[in-house]
Amino acid sequence: MLLYYFDGADDLLTQAILKLRDRRIDRGLAAAARDPDRPLSSRVRDLWPALVAEEGHVLDQAIGLSMYDPARYAALGHGASQQYLPALLSLLPETWPERRRLEIAELILGALRGFLIDRLTSGTTDGVDAGLDALARALDREEATLSRAVDKAVDKM
């Protein structure tokens, strides 16, 4: 029966991962979008509970699979970026330069992935908590800097 709907076990796994990621992204964006006027750092922090929800363990293991057997599971890792980046970009002000928006979205994605792996492998959340605090401070500085730059450009007009 499964072969009627899927091309095999790997396709079933891939489709399940894609659906779980979609749900994770939707929940995370819903939390982050509750008050779009909050600082970016607060909205990114609101993503974290959606990332560590119970079904997240399956998704985090997919990262491990893509590292363990890249020939077979590389698409699981590459596909994650394709799913998460548009969501992260949607959190960033459209007034920021497009290149900078992509850089910040990649920074957030890389940091959150690292925190997920650290959470699973370290047995403690101390490093993750410290990392989230540092990421929040970096995002606050970035937001302040880019907001000043945009304000300055508008004043010149």
Residue pairs with C-beta under 8 A, 6 or more apart in sequence:
2 9
2 12
6 12
6 15
10 72
10 73
13 76
14 75
14 76
14 79
16 58
17 58
17 59
17 62
17 76
17 79
18 79
18 83
20 55
20 58
20 59
21 59
21 79
21 80
21 83
21 84
22 83
23 55
24 50
24 51
24 53
24 55
24 56
24 59
25 50
25 83
25 84
25 87
27 50
27 53
28 46
28 47
28 50
28 51
28 87
29 47
29 87
29 90
29 91
31 46
31 47
31 49
31 50
32 43
32 44
32 46
32 47
32 91
33 43
34 46
36 43
39 139
39 140
39 143
40 91
40 92
40 93
40 139
40 140
40 142
40 143
41 135
41 136
41 137
41 139
41 140
41 143
42 136
43 91
44 91
44 108
44 112
44 135
44 136
44 139
45 132
45 136
47 112
48 112
48 115
48 132
51 112
51 116
52 116
52 119
56 116
57 120
60 116
60 117
60 120
62 73
62 76
62 77
62 80
63 76
63 77
63 80
63 113
63 116
63 117
65 72
65 73
65 76
66 73
66 74
66 75
66 76
66 77
66 78
67 77
70 77
80 113
81 109
84 109
85 102
85 105
85 106
85 109
88 105
88 108
88 109
89 101
89 102
89 105
92 101
92 104
92 105
93 101
93 143
93 146
93 147
93 150
94 101
95 146
95 150
96 104
96 146
96 150
100 146
104 139
104 142
107 138
108 135
108 139
111 131
111 135
114 131
115 128
115 131
115 132
118 127
118 128
118 131
119 125
119 128
122 128
